[in-house]
Amino acid sequence: MDAKVTAVKFEQDADGIVTLTLDMPGRSMNVLNDELSAPLAAAIAQIESDAAIKGVIITSGKKEFLAGADIEKVFAITDPKDAFKLAEDYKGFLRRLEKCGRPVVAALNGTALGGGLELVLACHYRIAINDPKAKFGLPEVKLGLLPGGGGTQRLPRLIGIQASLPLMLEGKELRAEQAKQQGIIHELVKDREEMLAKAKAWCLANPKPVQPWDDKKFKWPGGDSKNPANVQLWAIAPSMADAKTYGNYPAATNIMSCVYEGGIVDFDSGCRIESRFFAELVTSQVSKNMIGTLWFQLNAINKGKSRPAKEEVGFEKSKVKKLGMLGAGMMGAGIAYVSVKAGIDVVLLDSTVEAAERGKAYSATLLDKAIKQGRETPMGKAALLDKIKTTADYADLKDCDLIIEAVFEDRAIKADVTKKTEAVIANTATFASNTSTLPITGLAEASLRPDQFIGLHFFSPVDKMPLVEIILGAKTSKATLAKGFDYVQQIKKTPIVVNDSRGFYTSRAFATYIMEGKALLLEGQRPRSIEMAGLQAGMPVGPLALHDEVSMGLSMHVMEQTKKDFAAEGKTYVGHPGEAAVIKMVKELDRPGKKAGKGFYEYPPSSINGGQKFLWPELAKHFPLAKEQLSQQEMIERMMFAQANEAARCYEENVVMTVADTNIGSIFGWGFAPHQGGALQYINAYGLTRFVKRADELSARYGARFKPAAILIDMAKNGKTFEA
């Protein structure tokens, strides 16, 4: 081999066993690009031509094995022919690898995902170090793609159609033990030395291995696509997938097509079919949306794009050692849980020790679930619960370096707990409010140190929702922002940074979705059609059901507080037309939402109708149906335009400061259709000029709330788009 090639180290021992070590220079992780694939192909050519080589071990010189394809290269492709060639070229040398006439063992020292796992599947035997942090899977669907290196053909032939489909359709990432149970990995070992020794022993003991799909006697595990056991699967799987995706994710359909068609043809034909479906996805708008936001923009956020630099704050990275949690309700209990999971000691304070203990019990419940799922042990549970101290005494907060307040959304109550806390904590401690609507600058007026006061807006349920919205008050220092940012990453959440404003970014933009649902209801649109329009748009829940979840009672309180604030400031309050429906539901009909067991939906006990919620039958009586019903597309656009336009206004007003924070905040914060790539990317893909024209049409017909944000009009005139 060329001595200049360093991405793949080629070492041959006295027994004729070659070890190929993937170790790309200048990178922390191996990725599939020309820098790696070219020397790998050259190594395969040398193996094919040298009779003295008796076996091959492929391993990694990095912490992980191989992360997958070079997303930048895939994202740049606009011609389907180029995408087809990319897939065929990669599959070509994987095919040569598995048919080289020598045993090939994958020695996995860490994570192998996507194209990395496809390389692994092309090896005859797979050994992995049993590292709980290592992940194995084909997650391409999460970026609007499918496995293009033979994954849709090898995996089903290895473990069966029914076992492989969920892994690809959901993009599941398995731990080493799970991958072994599934039959993806053959053997687990304790360390690198044992792994390489066993890999060599297997090569010497199996001089002429053949992949299952190349064996003339090959039979599909569980049968091929024509097998009666799978015919029923193919009869219902597409409709089930469509019921979940509403046709918004073509990758799911293409994956099923690859597996189905591959199941009635030979292996090589199946691989070519896969390349065609892969090429279609690579050049689709959906994959461009998802890769642009959920890969590039998300990675930029996670690398600290919105965090002040070390030179500005005087420290590289801070860590919270002890958290003081004020309020042990659902939010406070959730924040306490994710904090102890990250190794932080927590003081959980409420008005009584009993209330604090109820909050601690929430962590116990979650840990019990983890034990049942094999993700935790009873000993681990006990250790984590020991890190939560329950109290009603503010003096117990004295050693905390971060305080998070999650009490009721009332200025006076929040001011009271702020003063009581600052009386006992150190001058260096940071104070954060988990408010979703009240401006941070106003809350900080109760603080002796407003420069150390910040907003940390969590989303419910805290253990599942990935986002935290960091809100800067007028006096919040850069050092305080950096500490808040570091804490959010410490608990493995994604931080976005916003400036202070009523409703901030996420609550303000999210409200437009649920309120547009109310406006449609007041106009006489069928409730079921409204809900379906939200789902068809790509939202996780319909607007009426979602408002039940977040509580109309809380919305009512926020509306009343906002009206008072406007009056105190001498401003005129102009409400959303949908507010009339909230007032009617809460004040007149006493149906404030799910927590009360009655809202737009009925919430029967589990013994009735299987406990499934259903739309309140009386809705039509209180919100009479209009003779003319809008089309689903009209309702979809109203909901999407309301959100996207408000997001653009927030960006224009510098409430949210970067395109990445705006897009990721919309997807992770309130579930804005992921296939659209976020609220601003929705506008990009729709086209600025076309969006402005359509917004003007909606404004003329339904009201000024649809009037396009000034920034959009300016961008359309100048041919600009939102660039991260």
Secondary structure, 3 states (H helix, E strand, C coil): CCCCCCCEEEEECCCCEEEEEECCCCCCCCCECHHHHHHHHHHHHHHHHCCCCCEEEEEECCCCCECCECHHHHHHCCCHHHHHHHHHHHHHHHHHHHCCCCCEEEEECCCEECHHHHHHHCCCEEEEECCCCCCEECCHHHHCCCCCCCHHHHHHHHHCHHHHHHHHHCCCEECHHHHHHHCCCCEEECCHHHHHHHHHHHHHHCCCCCCHHHCCCCCCCCCCCCCHHHHHHHHHHHHHHHHHHCCCCHHHHHHHHHHHHHCCCCHHHHHHHHHHHHHHHHCCHHHHHHHHHHHHHHHHHHCCCCCCCHHHHCCCCCCCCEEEEECCCHHHHHHHHHHHHCCCEEEEECCCHHHHHHHHHHHHHHHHHHHHCCCCCHHHHHHHHCCEEEECCHHHHCCCCEEEECCCCCHHHHHHHHHHHHCCCCCCCEEEECCCCCCHHHHHHHCCCHHHEEEEEECCCCCCCCEEEEEECCCCCHHHHHHHHHHHHHCCCEEEEEECCCCCCHHHHHHHHHHHHHHHHHCCCCHHHHHHHHHHCCCCCCHHHHHHHHCHHHHHHHHHHHHHHHHHCCCCCCCCCCHHHHHHHHHHCCCCEHHHCECCEECCCCCCHHHCCEECCCHHHHCCCCCCCCCHHHHHHHHHHHHHHHHHHHHHCCCECCHHHHHHHHHHHHCCCHHHCCHHHHHHHHCHHHHHHHHHHHHHHHCHHHCCCHHHHHHHHCCCCCCC
